[in-house]
Amino acid sequence: MFLEGLHTFADFQQVDQHEGLQTLYIVRHCKAEGQSAEAPLTAEGCYQAQRLSSWLSDYSIDYIVSSPYIRAVQTLKPYAEKMNKTIYTDEGLAERVLSGEDRADWLQCLKRTFDEPDICYPGGESSRQATGRIVTVITELLKLRHGSYLVAAHGNIISLLLKHYDERIGFEHWKRLSNPDVYRITFFKGLYQDMERIWSELQS
């Protein structure tokens, strides 16, 4: 119900011509009440989203896309409303499902997937599969040729994207991600150039 009126990424047809440098701001959602797709932000998370909106106002953003999960959309909603921009959604930005079963050892299982990208637990998605999914989204985004993109997603899938561009990223890096968190990734003519964390807990 919350997503009514939002467009899907696949529905967007307009192509804005842009040559050269492209910037991706990838945002991990603010604090949420749970892990399900329907879990909303907590009261603190809503406050964080407002703070994030003010902070993002210093950056030039051409296009906004989010995971369809409510907590991700809510994270960008204050900024989108403030700047009168549409939030598009893409299923490819949804969180990686580690396993279809509740596992008491899920943390150990997650750690293993960073070292063994093809391991796949029952009902889950391997790191290689999840990485391919989000890299495909980013590749298609860059083809729209906007100058800058604001992308909201989730901790595990974001860490896999970062690892795709920098093999040093791993389980310990995932553990250090904050809610919210923001990374800036730059591309030149579709090719990866640089990546840096630009968010600080002091801003949350």
Secondary structure by P-SEA (a helix, b strand, c coil): cccccccccccccbbbbbccbbbbbcccccccccccccccccaaaaaaaaaaaaaaccccccbbbbcccaaaaaaaaaaaaaabbbbbbbccccccccccccccaaaaaaaaaaacccccccccccaaaaaaaaaaaaaaaaaacccbbbbbbcaaaaaaaaaaacccccaaaaaacccbbbbbbbbccccccccccccccccc
